[in-house]
Amino acid sequence: MTDQLVEKLRKDRDLSDSELKALIEDPSHDAALTQAADEVRRQWYGDKVYLRGLIEFTSYCRNDCLYCGLRAGNKHAERYRLSKDEILSCCKEGYALGYRTFVLQGGEDPYYTDDMICDIVRSIKEKYPDCAVTLSIGEKSRKSYERYYEAGADRYLLRHETADPAHYSKLHPQNMSSENRKRCLWDLKEIGYQVGAGFMVGSPYQTTDNLIADLRFLQELQPDMIGIGPFITHQDTPFRDMPGGTLELSLRMLAILRLMFPYALLPSTTALGTIDPSGRELGLQSGGNVVMPNLSPVKVREKYAIYDNKICTGEESAQCRSCLEMRIKSAGYRAVTDRGDVKRSGSAVNTED
């Protein structure tokens, strides 16, 4: 029997708030949602899963977000910084493995000045001109974003975390604001980046209305990438005893996003694999089409502990390409390492291209 609500979302890429609420809260739609999301992602991207080489280059952060293990107030965190040469070494290894996108991610660390970031980006682009460089280093001024873009950065990831200002204030210190986070995203989009936003699923105090607000904000922004994942606690944060986000709701929201934003690049995140051994495969089957293996030096991976039990070795390793590719294949897809830029128009895709 056809699920009329799911089919309406697939056709219109939109629903009323009350219809979205029903879809988000009622698990009886899940099977139809998953099937529709997979069909739409295959229409736009075939069976391709894009691999991005992730380099977590600093675990220092000036912010004190209540949910994050890297928060400035966590005195138990093991901190590290990678040098430019270490970052370039990660890129060299990744390039040899076939990666054509490098994601430089870190806490908001003032040690890395704009000059340093621009020098690193410029050096990567000079050595690997056929590669895309993605930055994920938090809230900056528009001038800083412009400088990174001029240096050669192609993409920028900045999850908005929650679009509701009142909810945002419950997750962040007073010196941070939802308004400024959104300002950053609009600046990035206007400058010309491929922009990624996103939110936590099941974060403390989150309601269905909050999730709907997230979807409405994304409709306004129309980002190229949308990264979501379940909230996972960290023992050294004020939210250590809060319940975590569930796999079921995370997959449901991923499928909804695929139907609302069929063109988008949607990661199947490490967090999904942390809360369930098959989480990332299930994420791919719910509309995801990006996986980000870790290129960071093995010695620092466990130190980038944004939440407890984060996957940092074994099949998460970029070196274990065959392991990862087999898992992706087992889910019904094919790992590819090209740049994988966003597609803004959909058509039947040749899965062998």
Protein Blocks (a to p, Z undefined) as FASTA:
>chain_A
ZZfklmmmmmnopacfklmmmmmmmmklmmmmmmmmmmmmmmmnojadcddddddfbfcd
fbfcfkbmkbmklmkbccddddfklmmmmmmmmmmnopabdcddddddfklgfklmmmmm
mmmmmmmmmbccdddebjadfklmmmmmmnopabdcddehiacfklmmmmpcfkbcfklm
mmmmmmmmmnopacdedddehiahiafklmmmmmmmmmmnopabdcdddddddfkbfklm
pccddfklmmmmmmmmmmmmmmbccdddfklmmmpmklmmmmmmnopabdcddfbdfklm
mmmcfbghiafehjlpmklmmlmmmmmmmnopacdfbfopacfbdcdddfkZZ
